[in-house]
Amino acid sequence: MRQSKSTGSFAALLKSRGLPSAAAAAADAAAVRDAGRVWPTKKEDYELVADCGAGVSATVYLARCKASGELVAVKALNLEALGSPLEDIMREVAVMRAYRCPAILPLYTSFVAGHELWMLMPYMPSR
Protein backbone atom coordinates (compact mmCIF):
# COMPACT_ATOMS: atom_id res chain seq x y z
CA MET A 1 0.00 0.00 0.00
CA ARG A 2 1.29 3.45 -0.92
CA GLN A 3 1.73 5.89 1.94
CA SER A 4 0.43 9.43 1.87
CA LYS A 5 3.01 11.97 0.70
CA SER A 6 2.34 14.26 3.67
CA THR A 7 4.99 14.74 6.30
CA GLY A 8 4.41 14.18 9.99
CA SER A 9 1.71 12.10 11.59
CA PHE A 10 -1.79 11.70 10.23
CA ALA A 11 -3.13 13.03 13.56
CA ALA A 12 -1.07 16.20 13.06
CA LEU A 13 -2.45 16.55 9.53
CA LEU A 14 -6.02 16.27 10.84
CA LYS A 15 -5.34 18.85 13.55
CA SER A 16 -3.68 21.26 11.11
CA ARG A 17 -6.79 21.17 8.92
CA GLY A 18 -9.23 21.65 11.80
CA LEU A 19 -10.53 18.09 11.58
CA PRO A 20 -11.75 16.05 14.56
CA SER A 21 -9.65 13.57 16.51
CA ALA A 22 -9.75 9.84 15.86
CA ALA A 23 -12.13 9.31 18.78
CA ALA A 24 -14.53 12.02 17.60
CA ALA A 25 -14.52 10.68 14.04
CA ALA A 26 -15.21 7.15 15.30
CA ALA A 27 -18.14 8.42 17.38
CA ASP A 28 -19.51 10.24 14.33
CA ALA A 29 -19.28 7.07 12.25
CA ALA A 30 -21.11 5.06 14.90
CA ALA A 31 -23.84 7.68 15.14
CA VAL A 32 -24.69 7.49 11.46
CA ARG A 33 -24.20 3.73 10.94
CA ASP A 34 -27.92 2.92 10.80
CA ALA A 35 -29.36 6.38 10.27
CA GLY A 36 -30.63 5.48 6.80
CA ARG A 37 -29.63 8.88 5.53
CA VAL A 38 -29.13 9.75 1.91
CA TRP A 39 -25.60 10.68 0.87
CA PRO A 40 -24.77 12.87 -2.13
CA THR A 41 -23.80 10.90 -5.23
CA LYS A 42 -21.61 13.31 -7.18
CA LYS A 43 -17.84 13.67 -6.96
CA GLU A 44 -18.25 17.45 -6.68
CA ASP A 45 -20.18 16.97 -3.42
CA TYR A 46 -17.01 15.86 -1.62
CA GLU A 47 -13.74 17.61 -0.81
CA LEU A 48 -10.75 15.25 -0.84
CA VAL A 49 -8.75 16.05 2.29
CA ALA A 50 -5.96 13.46 2.27
CA ASP A 51 -4.67 10.42 0.41
CA CYS A 52 -4.81 7.54 2.92
CA GLY A 53 -3.20 4.93 0.68
CA ALA A 54 -3.55 2.87 -2.46
CA GLY A 55 -3.51 -0.64 -3.79
CA VAL A 56 -3.37 -2.12 -7.28
CA SER A 57 -6.72 -0.81 -8.50
CA ALA A 58 -8.01 1.56 -5.81
CA THR A 59 -7.03 4.58 -3.76
CA VAL A 60 -8.58 5.45 -0.40
CA TYR A 61 -9.10 9.10 0.48
CA LEU A 62 -10.25 10.98 3.53
CA ALA A 63 -13.01 13.27 2.27
CA ARG A 64 -15.45 15.79 3.67
CA CYS A 65 -19.08 15.83 2.55
CA LYS A 66 -19.68 19.45 1.53
CA ALA A 67 -23.36 19.34 2.48
CA SER A 68 -22.94 18.00 6.02
CA GLY A 69 -19.27 18.61 6.80
CA GLU A 70 -18.90 14.97 7.87
CA LEU A 71 -15.74 13.02 7.18
CA VAL A 72 -15.96 9.85 5.11
CA ALA A 73 -13.57 7.38 3.55
CA VAL A 74 -13.76 7.22 -0.23
CA LYS A 75 -12.49 4.08 -1.90
CA ALA A 76 -12.00 5.06 -5.54
CA LEU A 77 -11.72 1.96 -7.74
CA ASN A 78 -10.20 2.49 -11.16
CA LEU A 79 -12.70 0.66 -13.36
CA GLU A 80 -10.24 0.53 -16.24
CA ALA A 81 -7.65 -1.28 -14.10
CA LEU A 82 -9.99 -3.95 -12.72
CA GLY A 83 -9.85 -7.41 -14.19
CA SER A 84 -13.44 -8.26 -13.23
CA PRO A 85 -16.57 -7.80 -15.34
CA LEU A 86 -18.72 -4.82 -14.36
CA GLU A 87 -21.55 -7.19 -13.35
CA ASP A 88 -19.29 -8.83 -10.72
CA ILE A 89 -18.32 -5.45 -9.30
CA MET A 90 -21.96 -4.32 -9.14
CA ARG A 91 -22.92 -7.55 -7.37
CA GLU A 92 -20.13 -7.06 -4.81
CA VAL A 93 -21.28 -3.47 -4.14
CA ALA A 94 -24.87 -4.69 -3.64
CA VAL A 95 -23.68 -7.27 -1.10
CA MET A 96 -21.61 -4.64 0.74
CA ARG A 97 -24.62 -2.31 0.84
CA ALA A 98 -26.77 -5.07 2.39
CA TYR A 99 -24.40 -5.81 5.31
CA ARG A 100 -25.98 -5.17 8.70
CA CYS A 101 -23.26 -6.43 11.03
CA PRO A 102 -21.80 -4.16 13.74
CA ALA A 103 -18.33 -5.58 13.00
CA ILE A 104 -18.43 -4.51 9.33
CA LEU A 105 -18.34 -0.88 8.24
CA PRO A 106 -21.41 0.05 6.21
CA LEU A 107 -21.26 1.23 2.63
CA TYR A 108 -23.03 4.60 2.67
CA THR A 109 -23.36 4.95 -1.08
CA SER A 110 -21.53 4.32 -4.32
CA PHE A 111 -21.47 6.01 -7.70
CA VAL A 112 -19.42 6.24 -10.87
CA ALA A 113 -17.26 9.34 -11.29
CA GLY A 114 -15.49 9.31 -14.65
CA HIS A 115 -13.54 6.05 -14.86
CA GLU A 116 -13.77 5.42 -11.09
CA LEU A 117 -16.30 3.73 -8.85
CA TRP A 118 -16.52 5.72 -5.61
CA MET A 119 -17.57 3.79 -2.51
CA LEU A 120 -18.23 5.90 0.59
CA MET A 121 -17.84 4.44 4.06
CA PRO A 122 -17.33 5.78 7.57
CA TYR A 123 -13.90 7.27 8.15
CA MET A 124 -12.19 5.20 10.83
CA PRO A 125 -8.82 6.73 11.73
CA SER A 126 -6.06 4.61 13.21
CA ARG A 127 -5.44 5.01 16.89
PETAMO-V426931 format. One line per field, one symbol per residue. psi: psi as a letter, one per 40 degrees, with the letter a starting at -180 (. if undefined). A space follows every 50 residues. Layout:
# PETAMO-V426931
psi: ???
This chain:
# PETAMO-V426931
psi: hhiieiiaidddddddefiiiddddddddddedfefihiifideeihhdi hdiiadeihhihihhddeeiiihhhhhhddeieiiddddddddddddehf heehhihdiiihhbeihhhhiihgii.
